[in-house]
Amino acid sequence: MKLRSLPSLIANLFVLLLVVTSLEALAQGGPKPVVADKIVAKVDNYIVLKSELERAYLEFLSQGKMDADMDKCKMLESLIVDKLMVAKAEIDSVEVSEDMVNGELDRRMAYFIQQVGGEDKIQEYYDKSVEEFKEELFDRVKEDITKQTMHQEITSGVSVTPNEVKKFFKKIPKDSLPYYSTEVQLGQIVKEPEPSEQEDEIARQTLLDIKQKVLAGGDFEEFAKQYSQDPGSGAFGGNLGWMSRGQLVPEFEESAMTMKVNEISDPVKSDFGYHLIQLLDRRGNEFNSRHILIKPKIGSSDLDIARDYLDSLRTLILADSIEFERTAKDHSDDQMTANAGGYFTDATGGNVVSVETLDPTIFFTIDTMKVGNISKPVEFRQQDGTNAVRILYYKKKVSPHVANLVDDYLKIQQAALNQKQGEKVSKWFSTAKDDVFISVDEEYRDCGILDD
């Protein structure tokens, strides 16, 4: 296993996304002697390892969550509840389809491939193919999705009122309140440059040539691995799995739903580029397909046009002729931030985020800006590897502080909701635990997890 040349940041990402090996071993550049592990709890056919408990507790401590009562006993109980949800799902016939699991695996692997720099890098560093990793991780990902599905069923309908949020906050001891680093309210408007007609035609013709090679006996999947510019499917032979109407762009779906099984389309244009589609199967409003995506190349003149467009919007916003939030919703090409009025958001949906979560290029840009300013258009690379242009609105800065209801209401609301959901899960656990076999190691018997 060639781990020493792998940057520690990417190594940590790999552990967080795929749970393949220990974080410490990768961060230090190679595997270390493994401390003898042991099973600390069993729930039917599912187990909790001591290393799993230690890792979960350390992760909790590092996140500064608002739960002063959390200790290893409660953490072990939480892990047992997770396993019980999966075991009960089997009893209650709550099924998670293989397509759903494979879709999640593809998403995680595509993100990791992009971060590492290619599928070949995974093979080089770990001496394993993407397919081998997916096979190893299938059961773990299926367990995660099953647990999430059961949790949603158990806690459906749970909500908190503003009064409950305030009561929850007042009960937290002052010395247990989390401390937040610098946070900012930051928005962006993104413009993706449009390719020239010449480059557009080159992309379309490339796919037509590939289609002819496939019809002459070539392997569609191999061509997808070689040519497709879709990071989510290219490495997997272009396979997208089963999809329902509304899950893919309209142009793709319209073509796929009118094709015959095994038929290959002519190039289909969407906002992502040109698709060469092969329909593998169809049942009702669902279809299974694969594709090869080619994106027309962007030239410097195309970027200049996008830059001039954003510069004109910036001028109007600064002159108060148009509002930033409305302009972002109507004109930004980044849908995730556009839907939030252009603002970056955190896990709770709040639009004040920690500077530690920002992309380094964004952080260093706003570091030179004054609060209230809008940057000039700057070029940047998107997650899919393409170049775009954006303007950044540095609306607000919140200095490092102890959690309070004014600056951190959404975070506190989420913590209060989590607690209320936890209470409902605990009630469910008290009755559901009798339906399965559960045992706890003697080391943790005093935790009283199985006491009535």
C-alpha angles and dihedrals in degrees: 000000000000102000104140095079093050113102112245092235092058090044091055091048089053092053094047095047102038108018093219105143140348120307093221094053093053096041090054092051101254147023119296130203108288118236111231108269128207141190111259098178141014127203108184103295094347126091139197115214123210090237089055090052093048092048093049092049094049090049090052092051092049093054096059094224121183099252112107092176096060114119135152092277092056091043090054090049089052091052091048090051089052091053091045090055090056093045092048090048088063092049093046092044093241100163131199113201122233088234090060092049093046090049091054091045090051091050094051094044093047090054092047093047089053093049094047094045105250146343091271090061090058090052090047097049100039106022088232132107125233089251091054091052091048091051091051093047099042097095093045094051091045089053091051093051092045091052091049091049093051092045091054091051093049096046100037111135095022114134139153131230124221088253091055090050091054092047090049092052094048091055093059111098110243092236089055098054112117120248116228125207123223113315131192140195102225132171136185141195113206128199119192109206117240117232123240120260089251094056090043091058092046090057092048093048091049090060093046088055091049091049091055091050091051092048088051090058104280122144112256093202093052091050089050092053090048102041113014115111094198104111091196098058110009094086089052097053094270093292114156099176125216115341134180128216112286096030097093133039113288095244091056094046094046090055096042094048093053097046129096120243111279091010117136118219130222112252110300117205123219136154087278096056132261123337128202102202131197117189110218100178143338136204119178109306093346127088139183115215147151130211147185115226123205119183119205111244119257119226130204091256090056090053090049091055091051090047092052090048093055092043089058091050090049091053092052093047093050089050089052090240091125134017120248095224096051092043091052092051093048102038113019116107093207102088097189094062095028091063088056094051091269095303127131111238137203130226091281093053093252118142097221109087137182115257086227090070095052123105107258092241090056092045093053091046096055090041086073094044133086121234109268095030129120117216124233114256111289129189118235141167118252125218091262090057097253124125123244139162129240144174120219125215112206097199105161144005125203115197121225108288149157113265115276137170094248101054099025107035096129092050091049091046090054091048090050090049091049090053093049091047088048090055090053091048089050091055089049090049093053091063102028093055089072090063095064141038112263128177130176126203116254090246089069101034091108089063088080093217094151095040116118 
